[in-house]
């Protein structure tokens, strides 16, 4: 049976992670999430530029809600001026698309990224503060699990083109894998699962599960909307936990390094490790949008 200090340490670590990243529900493993990224080719000089994605009304996009004057707390937290937000609330789209509680000042970054439950059908809406006018794109759709576009403002219109994808996918995979390795090896050390052989198995298993999970979600779920993604992602993550628990109980037995642990220890570790990296993954979306 796992020694009480090790069990206590594991739950303390998980509790700290939950306190650090409380904003969103935890998902097992730092797996990829669908996203829409739009990079602006060139922005007008000496101009504050704000952008959002407007979408059909009566839809649900995670924590994003239809924009209203009741969103004062959200406005204060985002750093968006109340008068700017009011203009987006009052904007009338000819196709009935509306604004949600998602608005980005893209003046400095030149990047808009909706990295958590983005709409499947949308328009890019841009507000040029100096000119006090809106520019809207044509109707767009997510063309992939991670959809990337380039926007070029040209007078009264904005030209949208599809961006490259696989380079950013591989970069995101590398970052997710690094975070997963650090967190899950750290938890293994705290729980007393140690030794080069065991660490090698943990590294290899996480490499394989991350590769398979990424391929599954990017290929099978390539054109899935958010409901289809959820039906695909949740069973895939549960399958990862089960697969890792099976491998750990069969191959982490430390006969070669003189230690032995009961199978229940490895099952607890598999669940706890994926929970830990999942909580951290959804939290890190704020620092690395579109990656976790």
KAFENUR-V339892 format. One record per run of one state. SS is the DSSP state (H for helix, E for strand, - for the rest). FROM is the first residue (numbers start at 1). TO is the last residue. If there is no record, write none. Layout:
<<SS,FROM,TO> <SS,FROM,TO>>
//
This chain:
<<-,1,3> <H,4,20> <-,21,34> <E,35,42> <-,43,48> <E,49,55> <-,56,60> <E,61,61> <-,62,63> <E,64,64> <-,65,65> <E,66,66> <-,67,71> <H,72,78> <-,79,81> <H,82,90> <-,91,97> <E,98,98> <-,99,99> <E,100,100> <-,101,103> <E,104,105> <-,106,110> <E,111,114> <-,115,120> <E,121,128> <-,129,132> <E,133,136> <-,137,139> <E,140,141> <-,142,145> <E,146,154> <-,155,156> <E,157,162> <-,163,165> <H,166,190> <-,191,195> <H,196,220> <-,221,225> <H,226,251> <-,252,254> <H,255,257> <-,258,262> <H,263,283> <-,284,292>>
//
